[in-house]
Amino acid sequence: MDLLDFARGPALQVALAIFVLGMMWRVVSLILMPRSKDKSIPRKDAPSPFFAAIREIIRRTKPDAHFAKNNLTAQLNGYVFHIGLAIIVFGFAPHIAFFKYLFGISWPNLPNNLIYAAGVLTLASLVVAMVRRFTDPVLKIISTADDYFSWLVTFLPVLTGLLANSHLLFRYETLLAIHILSFEVLLIWIPFGKLMHWLLVFVTRGQIGAHLARRGAQL
């Protein structure tokens, strides 16, 4: 068995199993977490918790005006990264084929030139984010090993994907194997590190929105 066969076979199966079990563990642990009942009386015109949660999730997708002036670069960089990554993951033909293999569904792919441009921008945004983490005094203090490792396991699949697509440095099969393995490391890490925010960010924002709407806070 060569490296590519290993990456496509046993390594992928193990990574997917750990990802699924890890996600189940995180979700179940959150559901079973003890929490106190809110005994406050909701305001008379309070919206339903579901509507308030959805409204808050949508509201927080736009930068807050109070912080936009001081953190505009960081906020714009975040949009570049997330939009670029979404284009790569859901628009590249081989990735769509992978989703079809897993779930049996597919959709039209985007042009390769667009995918490549999105990959370069995403990679650049990751570099900008790391430079800011090293140069911003506050970020330097609050950054942990989780932040740096989460950045690394996100950076490597994007970098190796670009290298494989460009046929640079090594044989295509070797680059593809390294790209798949780096993605599998990312999959394994997601449930256990801060990258879990891809799901929890919606849960926490929705919970905050429902709670504040019940109390009558003006958002």
C-alpha positions in Angstrom: 0.0 0.0 0.0 1.5 3.4 -1.0 0.9 6.7 0.8 -2.0 7.7 -1.4 -3.8 4.4 -0.9 -3.3 4.8 2.9 -4.6 8.3 2.9 -7.7 7.4 0.8 -8.4 4.2 2.7 -7.6 3.4 6.4 -6.5 6.9 7.4 -9.7 8.4 6.0 -11.9 5.9 7.7 -10.2 6.4 11.1 -10.4 10.2 10.7 -14.1 10.1 9.8 -14.8 7.8 12.8 -13.0 10.0 15.2 -14.7 13.1 13.8 -18.2 11.7 14.1 -17.6 10.2 17.6 -16.0 13.4 18.7 -18.8 15.6 17.4 -21.4 13.3 19.1 -19.4 13.5 22.4 -19.3 17.3 22.3 -22.9 17.7 21.4 -24.2 15.2 24.0 -22.0 16.7 26.7 -23.5 20.1 26.0 -27.0 18.8 26.1 -26.4 17.0 29.4 -24.6 20.0 31.0 -26.4 21.2 34.2 -28.0 24.6 33.7 -30.2 26.7 36.0 -33.7 27.5 35.0 -34.4 31.1 34.1 -37.1 32.2 36.6 -37.4 35.8 35.3 -40.7 36.9 33.9 -40.4 37.5 30.1 -41.4 40.9 28.9 -44.9 41.0 27.4 -43.9 41.6 23.8 -40.9 39.3 23.8 -40.5 37.3 20.6 -40.4 33.6 20.6 -37.0 32.1 21.7 -36.5 30.5 18.3 -37.1 33.8 16.4 -34.9 35.7 18.8 -32.1 33.2 18.4 -32.3 33.3 14.6 -32.4 37.1 14.6 -29.3 37.3 16.8 -27.4 34.8 14.6 -28.1 36.9 11.6 -27.4 40.2 13.4 -23.9 39.1 14.4 -22.9 38.2 10.9 -22.4 42.0 10.3 -19.5 43.8 12.1 -20.7 45.8 15.1 -20.3 49.6 14.3 -18.7 50.2 17.7 -15.8 47.9 17.0 -15.5 48.3 13.2 -13.3 51.3 13.3 -10.6 49.7 15.5 -10.8 46.2 14.1 -12.0 46.7 10.5 -8.9 44.9 9.0 -9.3 41.9 11.3 -13.1 41.7 10.6 -12.6 42.0 6.8 -9.9 39.4 6.9 -12.2 37.0 8.7 -14.8 37.4 6.0 -12.1 36.8 3.3 -11.0 33.6 5.1 -14.5 32.1 5.7 -15.9 33.0 2.3 -12.7 31.8 0.6 -12.7 28.5 2.5 -16.4 27.9 1.7 -15.7 28.4 -2.0 -12.8 25.9 -1.8 -14.7 23.3 0.2 -18.0 23.4 -1.6 -17.0 24.6 -5.1 -14.1 22.4 -6.1 -15.1 19.4 -8.2 -13.0 16.8 -6.4 -14.4 18.0 -3.1 -17.9 17.8 -4.4 -17.1 14.2 -5.5 -16.0 13.5 -1.9 -19.4 14.8 -0.6 -21.2 12.6 -3.1 -19.1 9.6 -1.9 -20.1 10.3 1.7 -23.7 11.5 1.4 -24.8 10.6 -2.2 -25.5 14.3 -3.2 -23.7 16.6 -5.5 -24.0 20.0 -7.2 -22.3 22.0 -10.0 -18.7 22.9 -9.4 -17.1 26.3 -9.8 -14.4 27.1 -12.4 -10.9 26.0 -11.4 -9.5 29.5 -11.8 -12.0 30.9 -9.2 -11.1 28.0 -6.8 -7.4 28.8 -7.2 -7.9 32.5 -6.6 -10.0 31.7 -3.5 -7.3 29.4 -2.3 -4.6 32.0 -2.6 -6.8 34.6 -0.8 -7.6 32.2 1.9 -4.0 31.3 2.4 -3.1 35.0 2.5 -5.8 35.7 5.0 -4.4 32.9 7.3 -1.0 34.5 7.1 -2.4 37.9 8.0 -4.3 36.4 10.9 -1.1 34.8 12.3 0.9 38.0 11.8 -1.8 39.9 13.7 -1.7 37.3 16.5 2.1 37.8 16.9 2.0 41.6 16.7 -1.2 42.5 18.7 -0.3 42.7 22.4 -3.7 41.5 23.6 -3.8 38.6 21.2 -0.3 37.5 22.2 -1.4 37.3 25.8 -4.6 35.4 25.3 -3.3 33.0 22.6 -2.8 29.4 23.6 -1.4 26.3 22.0 -4.9 25.5 20.8 -5.0 28.7 18.8 -1.6 28.0 17.1 -2.3 24.3 16.4 -5.8 25.1 15.1 -4.3 27.6 12.7 -1.7 25.1 11.5 -4.2 22.3 10.8 -6.3 24.8 8.8 -3.3 26.3 7.0 -1.8 23.0 5.8 -4.8 21.6 3.8 -5.1 24.9 2.0 -1.4 25.1 1.2 -1.1 21.4 0.2 -4.2 21.7 -1.9 -2.7 24.7 -3.8 0.6 22.9 -4.3 -1.2 19.7 -5.6 -3.3 21.7 -7.9 -0.2 23.6 -9.2 1.9 20.4 -9.5 4.7 22.1 -7.5 7.6 20.6 -5.5 6.7 16.9 -5.6 4.8 14.3 -7.7 1.1 15.0 -7.9 0.2 11.7 -6.2 2.5 12.5 -3.3 1.1 16.0 -2.9 -2.4 14.7 -3.1 -1.7 12.1 -0.4 -0.2 14.8 1.9 -3.2 17.0 1.2 -5.6 14.3 2.1 -3.6 13.4 5.3 -3.5 17.1 6.4 -7.3 17.3 5.9 -7.7 14.1 8.0 -5.6 15.7 10.8 -8.0 18.7 10.6 -11.0 16.4 10.8 -9.6 14.7 13.9 -8.8 17.9 15.7 -12.1 19.8 15.0 -14.2 18.2 17.8 -11.5 18.7 20.5 -10.2 22.2 19.8 -11.4 25.8 19.2 -12.3 24.9 15.6 -15.4 23.4 17.1 -16.7 27.0 16.9 -17.9 26.3 13.4 -21.0 24.8 15.1 -20.9 26.3 18.6 -20.9 29.8 17.3 -24.4 29.4 16.1 -25.5 27.7 19.4 -24.0 30.4 21.6 -25.3 33.3 19.5 -28.8 31.8 19.4 -28.8 31.2 23.2 -27.6 34.8 23.9 -30.3 36.2 21.5 -33.1 34.2 23.2 -31.9 35.2 26.6 -31.6 38.9 25.9 -34.9 39.1 24.1 -36.6 37.5 27.1 -35.1 40.2 29.4 -36.1 43.0 27.0 -32.6 44.0 26.0 -32.4 46.4 23.0 -30.2 44.8 20.3 
